[in-house]
Amino acid sequence: MKPIAPPTLGSSTTLQVGSTNLLSIYVPTGSVDAYKTAQYWSSYAGAISGYEF
């Protein structure tokens, strides 16, 4: 079974990349909306894409 809920990130968690245009975060297709709206993950909503694992 694949997890549906995004893991909890702390308020000090950041993803270090040179540009947000270079960032891609692949999550299970059925979890995309959950990630895009989850606290702290929503900051990266534009980089989140669904993928059939």
mmCIF entry with sequence, helices, sheets and N, C-alpha, C, O atoms, coordinates in Angstrom:
data_MODEL
# 
_entry.id   MODEL 
# 
_entity.id                         1 
_entity.type                       polymer 
_entity.pdbx_number_of_molecules   1 
# 
_entity_poly.entity_id                      1 
_entity_poly.type                           'polypeptide(L)' 
_entity_poly.nstd_linkage                   no 
_entity_poly.nstd_monomer                   no 
_entity_poly.pdbx_seq_one_letter_code       MKPIAPPTLGSSTTLQVGSTNLLSIYVPTGSVDAYKTAQYWSSYAGAISGYEF 
_entity_poly.pdbx_seq_one_letter_code_can   MKPIAPPTLGSSTTLQVGSTNLLSIYVPTGSVDAYKTAQYWSSYAGAISGYEF 
_entity_poly.pdbx_strand_id                 A 
# 
loop_
_entity_poly_seq.entity_id 
_entity_poly_seq.num 
_entity_poly_seq.mon_id 
_entity_poly_seq.hetero 
1 1  MET n 
1 2  LYS n 
1 3  PRO n 
1 4  ILE n 
1 5  ALA n 
1 6  PRO n 
1 7  PRO n 
1 8  THR n 
1 9  LEU n 
1 10 GLY n 
1 11 SER n 
1 12 SER n 
1 13 THR n 
1 14 THR n 
1 15 LEU n 
1 16 GLN n 
1 17 VAL n 
1 18 GLY n 
1 19 SER n 
1 20 THR n 
1 21 ASN n 
1 22 LEU n 
1 23 LEU n 
1 24 SER n 
1 25 ILE n 
1 26 TYR n 
1 27 VAL n 
1 28 PRO n 
1 29 THR n 
1 30 GLY n 
1 31 SER n 
1 32 VAL n 
1 33 ASP n 
1 34 ALA n 
1 35 TYR n 
1 36 LYS n 
1 37 THR n 
1 38 ALA n 
1 39 GLN n 
1 40 TYR n 
1 41 TRP n 
1 42 SER n 
1 43 SER n 
1 44 TYR n 
1 45 ALA n 
1 46 GLY n 
1 47 ALA n 
1 48 ILE n 
1 49 SER n 
1 50 GLY n 
1 51 TYR n 
1 52 GLU n 
1 53 PHE n 
# 
_struct_asym.id          A 
_struct_asym.entity_id   1 
# 
loop_
_struct_conf.conf_type_id 
_struct_conf.id 
_struct_conf.pdbx_PDB_helix_id 
_struct_conf.beg_label_comp_id 
_struct_conf.beg_label_asym_id 
_struct_conf.beg_label_seq_id 
_struct_conf.pdbx_beg_PDB_ins_code 
_struct_conf.end_label_comp_id 
_struct_conf.end_label_asym_id 
_struct_conf.end_label_seq_id 
_struct_conf.pdbx_end_PDB_ins_code 
_struct_conf.beg_auth_comp_id 
_struct_conf.beg_auth_asym_id 
_struct_conf.beg_auth_seq_id 
_struct_conf.end_auth_comp_id 
_struct_conf.end_auth_asym_id 
_struct_conf.end_auth_seq_id 
_struct_conf.pdbx_PDB_helix_class 
_struct_conf.details 
_struct_conf.pdbx_PDB_helix_length 
HELX_P HELX_P1 AA1 THR A 20 ? LEU A 22 ? THR A 20 LEU A 22 5 ? 3 
HELX_P HELX_P2 AA2 THR A 29 ? SER A 31 ? THR A 29 SER A 31 5 ? 3 
HELX_P HELX_P3 AA3 VAL A 32 ? THR A 37 ? VAL A 32 THR A 37 1 ? 6 
HELX_P HELX_P4 AA4 TRP A 41 ? ALA A 47 ? TRP A 41 ALA A 47 5 ? 7 
# 
_struct_conf_type.id          HELX_P 
_struct_conf_type.criteria    ? 
_struct_conf_type.reference   ? 
# 
_struct_sheet.id               AA1 
_struct_sheet.type             ? 
_struct_sheet.number_strands   2 
_struct_sheet.details          ? 
# 
_struct_sheet_order.sheet_id     AA1 
_struct_sheet_order.range_id_1   1 
_struct_sheet_order.range_id_2   2 
_struct_sheet_order.offset       ? 
_struct_sheet_order.sense        parallel 
# 
loop_
_struct_sheet_range.sheet_id 
_struct_sheet_range.id 
_struct_sheet_range.beg_label_comp_id 
_struct_sheet_range.beg_label_asym_id 
_struct_sheet_range.beg_label_seq_id 
_struct_sheet_range.pdbx_beg_PDB_ins_code 
_struct_sheet_range.end_label_comp_id 
_struct_sheet_range.end_label_asym_id 
_struct_sheet_range.end_label_seq_id 
_struct_sheet_range.pdbx_end_PDB_ins_code 
_struct_sheet_range.beg_auth_comp_id 
_struct_sheet_range.beg_auth_asym_id 
_struct_sheet_range.beg_auth_seq_id 
_struct_sheet_range.end_auth_comp_id 
_struct_sheet_range.end_auth_asym_id 
_struct_sheet_range.end_auth_seq_id 
AA1 1 ILE A 25 ? PRO A 28 ? ILE A 25 PRO A 28 
AA1 2 ILE A 48 ? TYR A 51 ? ILE A 48 TYR A 51 
# 
loop_
_atom_site.group_PDB 
_atom_site.id 
_atom_site.type_symbol 
_atom_site.label_atom_id 
_atom_site.label_alt_id 
_atom_site.label_comp_id 
_atom_site.label_asym_id 
_atom_site.label_entity_id 
_atom_site.label_seq_id 
_atom_site.pdbx_PDB_ins_code 
_atom_site.Cartn_x 
_atom_site.Cartn_y 
_atom_site.Cartn_z 
_atom_site.occupancy 
_atom_site.B_iso_or_equiv 
_atom_site.pdbx_formal_charge 
_atom_site.auth_seq_id 
_atom_site.auth_comp_id 
_atom_site.auth_asym_id 
_atom_site.auth_atom_id 
_atom_site.pdbx_PDB_model_num 
ATOM 1   N N  . MET A 1 1  ? 0.840  -1.171 0.000   1.00 0.00 ? 1  MET A N  1 
ATOM 2   C CA . MET A 1 1  ? 0.000  0.000  0.000   1.00 0.00 ? 1  MET A CA 1 
ATOM 3   C C  . MET A 1 1  ? 0.894  1.246  0.000   1.00 0.00 ? 1  MET A C  1 
ATOM 4   O O  . MET A 1 1  ? 1.871  1.319  0.746   1.00 0.00 ? 1  MET A O  1 
ATOM 5   N N  . LYS A 1 2  ? 0.553  2.207  -0.832  1.00 0.00 ? 2  LYS A N  1 
ATOM 6   C CA . LYS A 1 2  ? 1.307  3.454  -0.911  1.00 0.00 ? 2  LYS A CA 1 
ATOM 7   C C  . LYS A 1 2  ? 0.697  4.473  0.044   1.00 0.00 ? 2  LYS A C  1 
ATOM 8   O O  . LYS A 1 2  ? -0.527 4.552  0.155   1.00 0.00 ? 2  LYS A O  1 
ATOM 9   N N  . PRO A 1 3  ? 1.520  5.252  0.733   1.00 0.00 ? 3  PRO A N  1 
ATOM 10  C CA . PRO A 1 3  ? 0.982  6.265  1.630   1.00 0.00 ? 3  PRO A CA 1 
ATOM 11  C C  . PRO A 1 3  ? 0.247  7.350  0.848   1.00 0.00 ? 3  PRO A C  1 
ATOM 12  O O  . PRO A 1 3  ? 0.666  7.723  -0.248  1.00 0.00 ? 3  PRO A O  1 
ATOM 13  N N  . ILE A 1 4  ? -0.823 7.841  1.400   1.00 0.00 ? 4  ILE A N  1 
ATOM 14  C CA . ILE A 1 4  ? -1.602 8.896  0.749   1.00 0.00 ? 4  ILE A CA 1 
ATOM 15  C C  . ILE A 1 4  ? -1.314 10.244 1.382   1.00 0.00 ? 4  ILE A C  1 
ATOM 16  O O  . ILE A 1 4  ? -1.233 11.256 0.686   1.00 0.00 ? 4  ILE A O  1 
ATOM 17  N N  . ALA A 1 5  ? -1.160 10.265 2.695   1.00 0.00 ? 5  ALA A N  1 
ATOM 18  C CA . ALA A 1 5  ? -0.935 11.521 3.403   1.00 0.00 ? 5  ALA A CA 1 
ATOM 19  C C  . ALA A 1 5  ? 0.535  11.926 3.331   1.00 0.00 ? 5  ALA A C  1 
ATOM 20  O O  . ALA A 1 5  ? 1.419  11.081 3.472   1.00 0.00 ? 5  ALA A O  1 
ATOM 21  N N  . PRO A 1 6  ? 0.797  13.205 3.116   1.00 0.00 ? 6  PRO A N  1 
ATOM 22  C CA . PRO A 1 6  ? 2.184  13.659 3.079   1.00 0.00 ? 6  PRO A CA 1 
ATOM 23  C C  . PRO A 1 6  ? 2.830  13.558 4.454   1.00 0.00 ? 6  PRO A C  1 
ATOM 24  O O  . PRO A 1 6  ? 2.155  13.730 5.469   1.00 0.00 ? 6  PRO A O  1 
ATOM 25  N N  . PRO A 1 7  ? 4.136  13.280 4.497   1.00 0.00 ? 7  PRO A N  1 
ATOM 26  C CA . PRO A 1 7  ? 4.820  13.269 5.787   1.00 0.00 ? 7  PRO A CA 1 
ATOM 27  C C  . PRO A 1 7  ? 4.834  14.669 6.388   1.00 0.00 ? 7  PRO A C  1 
ATOM 28  O O  . PRO A 1 7  ? 4.776  15.662 5.662   1.00 0.00 ? 7  PRO A O  1 
ATOM 29  N N  . THR A 1 8  ? 4.910  14.746 7.680   1.00 0.00 ? 8  THR A N  1 
ATOM 30  C CA . THR A 1 8  ? 4.927  16.033 8.367   1.00 0.00 ? 8  THR A CA 1 
ATOM 31  C C  . THR A 1 8  ? 6.288  16.687 8.209   1.00 0.00 ? 8  THR A C  1 
ATOM 32  O O  . THR A 1 8  ? 7.326  16.062 8.426   1.00 0.00 ? 8  THR A O  1 
ATOM 33  N N  . LEU A 1 9  ? 6.264  17.955 7.828   1.00 0.00 ? 9  LEU A N  1 
ATOM 34  C CA . LEU A 1 9  ? 7.485  18.755 7.759   1.00 0.00 ? 9  LEU A CA 1 
ATOM 35  C C  . LEU A 1 9  ? 7.435  19.762 8.891   1.00 0.00 ? 9  LEU A C  1 
ATOM 36  O O  . LEU A 1 9  ? 6.360  20.222 9.274   1.00 0.00 ? 9  LEU A O  1 
ATOM 37  N N  . GLY A 1 10 ? 8.578  20.098 9.419   1.00 0.00 ? 10 GLY A N  1 
ATOM 38  C CA . GLY A 1 10 ? 8.644  21.129 10.446  1.00 0.00 ? 10 GLY A CA 1 
ATOM 39  C C  . GLY A 1 10 ? 8.696  22.507 9.821   1.00 0.00 ? 10 GLY A C  1 
ATOM 40  O O  . GLY A 1 10 ? 8.971  22.635 8.628   1.00 0.00 ? 10 GLY A O  1 
ATOM 41  N N  . SER A 1 11 ? 8.439  23.529 10.598  1.00 0.00 ? 11 SER A N  1 
ATOM 42  C CA . SER A 1 11 ? 8.429  24.891 10.073  1.00 0.00 ? 11 SER A CA 1 
ATOM 43  C C  . SER A 1 11 ? 9.806  25.336 9.586   1.00 0.00 ? 11 SER A C  1 
ATOM 44  O O  . SER A 1 11 ? 9.910  26.273 8.796   1.00 0.00 ? 11 SER A O  1 
ATOM 45  N N  . SER A 1 12 ? 10.857 24.673 10.051  1.00 0.00 ? 12 SER A N  1 
ATOM 46  C CA . SER A 1 12 ? 12.201 25.066 9.623   1.00 0.00 ? 12 SER A CA 1 
ATOM 47  C C  . SER A 1 12 ? 12.710 24.229 8.452   1.00 0.00 ? 12 SER A C  1 
ATOM 48  O O  . SER A 1 12 ? 13.859 24.382 8.037   1.00 0.00 ? 12 SER A O  1 
ATOM 49  N N  . THR A 1 13 ? 11.870 23.349 7.918   1.00 0.00 ? 13 THR A N  1 
ATOM 50  C CA . THR A 1 13 ? 12.267 22.516 6.794   1.00 0.00 ? 13 THR A CA 1 
ATOM 51  C C  . THR A 1 13 ? 12.265 23.337 5.511   1.00 0.00 ? 13 THR A C  1 
ATOM 52  O O  . THR A 1 13 ? 11.282 24.010 5.201   1.00 0.00 ? 13 THR A O  1 
ATOM 53  N N  . THR A 1 14 ? 13.353 23.282 4.773   1.00 0.00 ? 14 THR A N  1 
ATOM 54  C CA . THR A 1 14 ? 13.417 23.931 3.474   1.00 0.00 ? 14 THR A CA 1 
ATOM 55  C C  . THR A 1 14 ? 14.105 22.991 2.505   1.00 0.00 ? 14 THR A C  1 
ATOM 56  O O  . THR A 1 14 ? 14.941 22.176 2.894   1.00 0.00 ? 14 THR A O  1 
ATOM 57  N N  . LEU A 1 15 ? 13.747 23.113 1.258   1.00 0.00 ? 15 LEU A N  1 
ATOM 58  C CA . LEU A 1 15 ? 14.410 22.349 0.214   1.00 0.00 ? 15 LEU A CA 1 
ATOM 59  C C  . LEU A 1 15 ? 15.387 23.295 -0.468  1.00 0.00 ? 15 LEU A C  1 
ATOM 60  O O  . LEU A 1 15 ? 14.989 24.337 -0.989  1.00 0.00 ? 15 LEU A O  1 
ATOM 61  N N  . GLN A 1 16 ? 16.629 22.943 -0.464  1.00 0.00 ? 16 GLN A N  1 
ATOM 62  C CA . GLN A 1 16 ? 17.657 23.807 -1.019  1.00 0.00 ? 16 GLN A CA 1 
ATOM 63  C C  . GLN A 1 16 ? 17.870 23.495 -2.495  1.00 0.00 ? 16 GLN A C  1 
ATOM 64  O O  . GLN A 1 16 ? 18.361 22.425 -2.854  1.00 0.00 ? 16 GLN A O  1 
ATOM 65  N N  . VAL A 1 17 ? 17.498 24.436 -3.330  1.00 0.00 ? 17 VAL A N  1 
ATOM 66  C CA . VAL A 1 17 ? 17.725 24.315 -4.765  1.00 0.00 ? 17 VAL A CA 1 
ATOM 67  C C  . VAL A 1 17 ? 18.149 25.681 -5.277  1.00 0.00 ? 17 VAL A C  1 
ATOM 68  O O  . VAL A 1 17 ? 17.847 26.704 -4.664  1.00 0.00 ? 17 VAL A O  1 
ATOM 69  N N  . GLY A 1 18 ? 18.836 25.692 -6.382  1.00 0.00 ? 18 GLY A N  1 
ATOM 70  C CA . GLY A 1 18 ? 19.281 26.960 -6.947  1.00 0.00 ? 18 GLY A CA 1 
ATOM 71  C C  . GLY A 1 18 ? 18.124 27.821 -7.436  1.00 0.00 ? 18 GLY A C  1 
ATOM 72  O O  . GLY A 1 18 ? 18.195 29.049 -7.388  1.00 0.00 ? 18 GLY A O  1 
ATOM 73  N N  . SER A 1 19 ? 17.068 27.185 -7.902  1.00 0.00 ? 19 SER A N  1 
ATOM 74  C CA . SER A 1 19 ? 15.910 27.886 -8.426  1.00 0.00 ? 19 SER A CA 1 
ATOM 75  C C  . SER A 1 19 ? 14.692 26.982 -8.259  1.00 0.00 ? 19 SER A C  1 
ATOM 76  O O  . SER A 1 19 ? 14.779 25.771 -8.460  1.00 0.00 ? 19 SER A O  1 
ATOM 77  N N  . THR A 1 20 ? 13.561 27.572 -7.892  1.00 0.00 ? 20 THR A N  1 
ATOM 78  C CA . THR A 1 20 ? 12.360 26.756 -7.759  1.00 0.00 ? 20 THR A CA 1 
ATOM 79  C C  . THR A 1 20 ? 11.926 26.204 -9.107  1.00 0.00 ? 20 THR A C  1 
ATOM 80  O O  . THR A 1 20 ? 11.164 25.239 -9.156  1.00 0.00 ? 20 THR A O  1 
ATOM 81  N N  . ASN A 1 21 ? 12.394 26.793 -10.202 1.00 0.00 ? 21 ASN A N  1 
ATOM 82  C CA . ASN A 1 21 ? 12.070 26.262 -11.530 1.00 0.00 ? 21 ASN A CA 1 
ATOM 83  C C  . ASN A 1 21 ? 12.756 24.920 -11.766 1.00 0.00 ? 21 ASN A C  1 
ATOM 84  O O  . ASN A 1 21 ? 12.345 24.167 -12.648 1.00 0.00 ? 21 ASN A O  1 
ATOM 85  N N  . LEU A 1 22 ? 13.790 24.613 -10.995 1.00 0.00 ? 22 LEU A N  1 
ATOM 86  C CA . LEU A 1 22 ? 14.535 23.367 -11.160 1.00 0.00 ? 22 LEU A CA 1 
ATOM 87  C C  . LEU A 1 22 ? 14.019 22.262 -10.248 1.00 0.00 ? 22 LEU A C  1 
ATOM 88  O O  . LEU A 1 22 ? 14.477 21.122 -10.333 1.00 0.00 ? 22 LEU A O  1 
ATOM 89  N N  . LEU A 1 23 ? 13.080 22.589 -9.387  1.00 0.00 ? 23 LEU A N  1 
ATOM 90  C CA . LEU A 1 23 ? 12.596 21.641 -8.396  1.00 0.00 ? 23 LEU A CA 1 
ATOM 91  C C  . LEU A 1 23 ? 11.415 20.835 -8.921  1.00 0.00 ? 23 LEU A C  1 
ATOM 92  O O  . LEU A 1 23 ? 10.459 21.403 -9.450  1.00 0.00 ? 23 LEU A O  1 
ATOM 93  N N  . SER A 1 24 ? 11.479 19.512 -8.777  1.00 0.00 ? 24 SER A N  1 
ATOM 94  C CA . SER A 1 24 ? 10.360 18.626 -9.093  1.00 0.00 ? 24 SER A CA 1 
ATOM 95  C C  . SER A 1 24 ? 10.174 17.673 -7.919  1.00 0.00 ? 24 SER A C  1 
ATOM 96  O O  . SER A 1 24 ? 11.125 17.045 -7.456  1.00 0.00 ? 24 SER A O  1 
ATOM 97  N N  . ILE A 1 25 ? 8.948  17.577 -7.450  1.00 0.00 ? 25 ILE A N  1 
ATOM 98  C CA . ILE A 1 25 ? 8.623  16.661 -6.365  1.00 0.00 ? 25 ILE A CA 1 
ATOM 99  C C  . ILE A 1 25 ? 7.557  15.712 -6.897  1.00 0.00 ? 25 ILE A C  1 
ATOM 100 O O  . ILE A 1 25 ? 6.454  16.138 -7.241  1.00 0.00 ? 25 ILE A O  1 
ATOM 101 N N  . TYR A 1 26 ? 7.887  14.429 -6.962  1.00 0.00 ? 26 TYR A N  1 
ATOM 102 C CA . TYR A 1 26 ? 6.949  13.427 -7.476  1.00 0.00 ? 26 TYR A CA 1 
ATOM 103 C C  . TYR A 1 26 ? 6.328  12.670 -6.314  1.00 0.00 ? 26 TYR A C  1 
ATOM 104 O O  . TYR A 1 26 ? 7.025  12.138 -5.450  1.00 0.00 ? 26 TYR A O  1 
ATOM 105 N N  . VAL A 1 27 ? 5.007  12.635 -6.312  1.00 0.00 ? 27 VAL A N  1 
ATOM 106 C CA . VAL A 1 27 ? 4.250  11.966 -5.260  1.00 0.00 ? 27 VAL A CA 1 
ATOM 107 C C  . VAL A 1 27 ? 3.229  11.042 -5.923  1.00 0.00 ? 27 VAL A C  1 
ATOM 108 O O  . VAL A 1 27 ? 2.952  11.206 -7.111  1.00 0.00 ? 27 VAL A O  1 
ATOM 109 N N  . PRO A 1 28 ? 2.660  10.072 -5.193  1.00 0.00 ? 28 PRO A N  1 
ATOM 110 C CA . PRO A 1 28 ? 1.633  9.226  -5.789  1.00 0.00 ? 28 PRO A CA 1 
ATOM 111 C C  . PRO A 1 28 ? 0.502  10.086 -6.374  1.00 0.00 ? 28 PRO A C  1 
ATOM 112 O O  . PRO A 1 28 ? 0.063  11.051 -5.749  1.00 0.00 ? 28 PRO A O  1 
ATOM 113 N N  . THR A 1 29 ? 0.046  9.732  -7.557  1.00 0.00 ? 29 THR A N  1 
ATOM 114 C CA . THR A 1 29 ? -0.966 10.518 -8.263  1.00 0.00 ? 29 THR A CA 1 
ATOM 115 C C  . THR A 1 29 ? -2.181 10.836 -7.391  1.00 0.00 ? 29 THR A C  1 
ATOM 116 O O  . THR A 1 29 ? -2.691 11.955 -7.434  1.00 0.00 ? 29 THR A O  1 
ATOM 117 N N  . GLY A 1 30 ? -2.642 9.885  -6.615  1.00 0.00 ? 30 GLY A N  1 
ATOM 118 C CA . GLY A 1 30 ? -3.804 10.101 -5.762  1.00 0.00 ? 30 GLY A CA 1 
ATOM 119 C C  . GLY A 1 30 ? -3.547 11.018 -4.577  1.00 0.00 ? 30 GLY A C  1 
ATOM 120 O O  . GLY A 1 30 ? -4.476 11.361 -3.846  1.00 0.00 ? 30 GLY A O  1 
ATOM 121 N N  . SER A 1 31 ? -2.296 11.420 -4.378  1.00 0.00 ? 31 SER A N  1 
ATOM 122 C CA . SER A 1 31 ? -1.925 12.248 -3.226  1.00 0.00 ? 31 SER A CA 1 
ATOM 123 C C  . SER A 1 31 ? -1.585 13.687 -3.596  1.00 0.00 ? 31 SER A C  1 
ATOM 124 O O  . SER A 1 31 ? -1.285 14.493 -2.715  1.00 0.00 ? 31 SER A O  1 
ATOM 125 N N  . VAL A 1 32 ? -1.626 14.021 -4.874  1.00 0.00 ? 32 VAL A N  1 
ATOM 126 C CA . VAL A 1 32 ? -1.192 15.351 -5.317  1.00 0.00 ? 32 VAL A CA 1 
ATOM 127 C C  . VAL A 1 32 ? -1.917 16.458 -4.571  1.00 0.00 ? 32 VAL A C  1 
ATOM 128 O O  . VAL A 1 32 ? -1.267 17.362 -4.047  1.00 0.00 ? 32 VAL A O  1 
ATOM 129 N N  . ASP A 1 33 ? -3.233 16.417 -4.507  1.00 0.00 ? 33 ASP A N  1 
ATOM 130 C CA . ASP A 1 33 ? -3.985 17.483 -3.835  1.00 0.00 ? 33 ASP A CA 1 
ATOM 131 C C  . ASP A 1 33 ? -3.636 17.567 -2.353  1.00 0.00 ? 33 ASP A C  1 
ATOM 132 O O  . ASP A 1 33 ? -3.543 18.663 -1.799  1.00 0.00 ? 33 ASP A O  1 
ATOM 133 N N  . ALA A 1 34 ? -3.441 16.421 -1.709  1.00 0.00 ? 34 ALA A N  1 
ATOM 134 C CA . ALA A 1 34 ? -3.090 16.420 -0.284  1.00 0.00 ? 34 ALA A CA 1 
ATOM 135 C C  . ALA A 1 34 ? -1.748 17.111 -0.059  1.00 0.00 ? 34 ALA A C  1 
ATOM 136 O O  . ALA A 1 34 ? -1.596 17.879 0.891   1.00 0.00 ? 34 ALA A O  1 
ATOM 137 N N  . TYR A 1 35 ? -0.787 16.845 -0.921  1.00 0.00 ? 35 TYR A N  1 
ATOM 138 C CA . TYR A 1 35 ? 0.519  17.490 -0.793  1.00 0.00 ? 35 TYR A CA 1 
ATOM 139 C C  . TYR A 1 35 ? 0.431  18.985 -1.071  1.00 0.00 ? 35 TYR A C  1 
ATOM 140 O O  . TYR A 1 35 ? 1.008  19.792 -0.343  1.00 0.00 ? 35 TYR A O  1 
ATOM 141 N N  . LYS A 1 36 ? -0.291 19.352 -2.124  1.00 0.00 ? 36 LYS A N  1 
ATOM 142 C CA . LYS A 1 36 ? -0.362 20.764 -2.509  1.00 0.00 ? 36 LYS A CA 1 
ATOM 143 C C  . LYS A 1 36 ? -1.052 21.633 -1.473  1.00 0.00 ? 36 LYS A C  1 
ATOM 144 O O  . LYS A 1 36 ? -0.845 22.846 -1.446  1.00 0.00 ? 36 LYS A O  1 
ATOM 145 N N  . THR A 1 37 ? -1.869 21.031 -0.622  1.00 0.00 ? 37 THR A N  1 
ATOM 146 C CA . THR A 1 37 ? -2.584 21.813 0.388   1.00 0.00 ? 37 THR A CA 1 
ATOM 147 C C  . THR A 1 37 ? -2.052 21.595 1.805   1.00 0.00 ? 37 THR A C  1 
ATOM 148 O O  . THR A 1 37 ? -2.486 22.277 2.734   1.00 0.00 ? 37 THR A O  1 
ATOM 149 N N  . ALA A 1 38 ? -1.125 20.664 1.984   1.00 0.00 ? 38 ALA A N  1 
ATOM 150 C CA . ALA A 1 38 ? -0.596 20.379 3.322   1.00 0.00 ? 38 ALA A CA 1 
ATOM 151 C C  . ALA A 1 38 ? 0.303  21.514 3.809   1.00 0.00 ? 38 ALA A C  1 
ATOM 152 O O  . ALA A 1 38 ? 1.010  22.158 3.033   1.00 0.00 ? 38 ALA A O  1 
ATOM 153 N N  . GLN A 1 39 ? 0.249  21.730 5.107   1.00 0.00 ? 39 GLN A N  1 
ATOM 154 C CA . GLN A 1 39 ? 1.083  22.767 5.706   1.00 0.00 ? 39 GLN A CA 1 
ATOM 155 C C  . GLN A 1 39 ? 2.542  22.511 5.356   1.00 0.00 ? 39 GLN A C  1 
ATOM 156 O O  . GLN A 1 39 ? 3.016  21.377 5.429   1.00 0.00 ? 39 GLN A O  1 
ATOM 157 N N  . TYR A 1 40 ? 3.243  23.558 4.979   1.00 0.00 ? 40 TYR A N  1 
ATOM 158 C CA . TYR A 1 40 ? 4.654  23.560 4.571   1.00 0.00 ? 40 TYR A CA 1 
ATOM 159 C C  . TYR A 1 40 ? 4.865  22.973 3.182   1.00 0.00 ? 40 TYR A C  1 
ATOM 160 O O  . TYR A 1 40 ? 5.685  23.502 2.432   1.00 0.00 ? 40 TYR A O  1 
ATOM 161 N N  . TRP A 1 41 ? 4.169  21.908 2.804   1.00 0.00 ? 41 TRP A N  1 
ATOM 162 C CA . TRP A 1 41 ? 4.289  21.377 1.441   1.00 0.00 ? 41 TRP A CA 1 
ATOM 163 C C  . TRP A 1 41 ? 3.695  22.345 0.437   1.00 0.00 ? 41 TRP A C  1 
ATOM 164 O O  . TRP A 1 41 ? 4.163  22.420 -0.699  1.00 0.00 ? 41 TRP A O  1 
ATOM 165 N N  . SER A 1 42 ? 2.674  23.088 0.835   1.00 0.00 ? 42 SER A N  1 
ATOM 166 C CA . SER A 1 42 ? 1.992  23.985 -0.095  1.00 0.00 ? 42 SER A CA 1 
ATOM 167 C C  . SER A 1 42 ? 2.931  25.048 -0.668  1.00 0.00 ? 42 SER A C  1 
ATOM 168 O O  . SER A 1 42 ? 2.666  25.598 -1.736  1.00 0.00 ? 42 SER A O  1 
ATOM 169 N N  . SER A 1 43 ? 4.013  25.333 0.028   1.00 0.00 ? 43 SER A N  1 
ATOM 170 C CA . SER A 1 43 ? 5.006  26.286 -0.484  1.00 0.00 ? 43 SER A CA 1 
ATOM 171 C C  . SER A 1 43 ? 5.645  25.787 -1.776  1.00 0.00 ? 43 SER A C  1 
ATOM 172 O O  . SER A 1 43 ? 6.183  26.575 -2.554  1.00 0.00 ? 43 SER A O  1 
ATOM 173 N N  . TYR A 1 44 ? 5.585  24.490 -1.997  1.00 0.00 ? 44 TYR A N  1 
ATOM 174 C CA . TYR A 1 44 ? 6.195  23.865 -3.171  1.00 0.00 ? 44 TYR A CA 1 
ATOM 175 C C  . TYR A 1 44 ? 5.141  23.334 -4.139  1.00 0.00 ? 44 TYR A C  1 
ATOM 176 O O  . TYR A 1 44 ? 5.453  22.492 -4.982  1.00 0.00 ? 44 TYR A O  1 
ATOM 177 N N  . ALA A 1 45 ? 3.899  23.810 -4.034  1.00 0.00 ? 45 ALA A N  1 
ATOM 178 C CA . ALA A 1 45 ? 2.779  23.284 -4.821  1.00 0.00 ? 45 ALA A CA 1 
ATOM 179 C C  . ALA A 1 45 ? 3.065  23.274 -6.318  1.00 0.00 ? 45 ALA A C  1 
ATOM 180 O O  . ALA A 1 45 ? 2.683  22.331 -7.011  1.00 0.00 ? 45 ALA A O  1 
ATOM 181 N N  . GLY A 1 46 ? 3.719  24.291 -6.820  1.00 0.00 ? 46 GLY A N  1 
ATOM 182 C CA . GLY A 1 46 ? 4.015  24.351 -8.243  1.00 0.00 ? 46 GLY A CA 1 
ATOM 183 C C  . GLY A 1 46 ? 4.990  23.299 -8.728  1.00 0.00 ? 46 GLY A C  1 
ATOM 184 O O  . GLY A 1 46 ? 5.075  23.036 -9.928  1.00 0.00 ? 46 GLY A O  1 
ATOM 185 N N  . ALA A 1 47 ? 5.727  22.697 -7.811  1.00 0.00 ? 47 ALA A N  1 
ATOM 186 C CA . ALA A 1 47 ? 6.734  21.693 -8.168  1.00 0.00 ? 47 ALA A CA 1 
ATOM 187 C C  . ALA A 1 47 ? 6.229  20.266 -7.966  1.00 0.00 ? 47 ALA A C  1 
ATOM 188 O O  . ALA A 1 47 ? 6.920  19.307 -8.313  1.00 0.00 ? 47 ALA A O  1 
ATOM 189 N N  . ILE A 1 48 ? 5.030  20.123 -7.407  1.00 0.00 ? 48 ILE A N  1 
ATOM 190 C CA . ILE A 1 48 ? 4.506  18.792 -7.081  1.00 0.00 ? 48 ILE A CA 1 
ATOM 191 C C  . ILE A 1 48 ? 3.749  18.204 -8.262  1.00 0.00 ? 48 ILE A C  1 
ATOM 192 O O  . ILE A 1 48 ? 2.839  18.829 -8.806  1.00 0.00 ? 48 ILE A O  1 
ATOM 193 N N  . SER A 1 49 ? 4.134  16.999 -8.648  1.00 0.00 ? 49 SER A N  1 
ATOM 194 C CA . SER A 1 49 ? 3.494  16.290 -9.763  1.00 0.00 ? 49 SER A CA 1 
ATOM 195 C C  . SER A 1 49 ? 3.158  14.874 -9.353  1.00 0.00 ? 49 SER A C  1 
ATOM 196 O O  . SER A 1 49 ? 3.843  14.270 -8.528  1.00 0.00 ? 49 SER A O  1 
ATOM 197 N N  . GLY A 1 50 ? 2.104  14.357 -9.936  1.00 0.00 ? 50 GLY A N  1 
ATOM 198 C CA . GLY A 1 50 ? 1.713  12.966 -9.667  1.00 0.00 ? 50 GLY A CA 1 
ATOM 199 C C  . GLY A 1 50 ? 2.505  11.988 -10.500 1.00 0.00 ? 50 GLY A C  1 
ATOM 200 O O  . GLY A 1 50 ? 2.920  12.289 -11.619 1.00 0.00 ? 50 GLY A O  1 
ATOM 201 N N  . TYR A 1 51 ? 2.710  10.810 -9.936  1.00 0.00 ? 51 TYR A N  1 
ATOM 202 C CA . TYR A 1 51 ? 3.464  9.764  -10.610 1.00 0.00 ? 51 TYR A CA 1 
ATOM 203 C C  . TYR A 1 51 ? 2.918  8.413  -10.162 1.00 0.00 ? 51 TYR A C  1 
ATOM 204 O O  . TYR A 1 51 ? 2.660  8.210  -8.975  1.00 0.00 ? 51 TYR A O  1 
ATOM 205 N N  . GLU A 1 52 ? 2.742  7.502  -11.090 1.00 0.00 ? 52 GLU A N  1 
ATOM 206 C CA . GLU A 1 52 ? 2.301  6.157  -10.754 1.00 0.00 ? 52 GLU A CA 1 
ATOM 207 C C  . GLU A 1 52 ? 3.516  5.332  -10.361 1.00 0.00 ? 52 GLU A C  1 
ATOM 208 O O  . GLU A 1 52 ? 4.274  4.888  -11.223 1.00 0.00 ? 52 GLU A O  1 
ATOM 209 N N  . PHE A 1 53 ? 3.700  5.128  -9.075  1.00 0.00 ? 53 PHE A N  1 
ATOM 210 C CA . PHE A 1 53 ? 4.858  4.390  -8.559  1.00 0.00 ? 53 PHE A CA 1 
ATOM 211 C C  . PHE A 1 53 ? 4.664  2.903  -8.748  1.00 0.00 ? 53 PHE A C  1 
ATOM 212 O O  . PHE A 1 53 ? 5.533  2.115  -8.376  1.00 0.00 ? 53 PHE A O  1 
# 
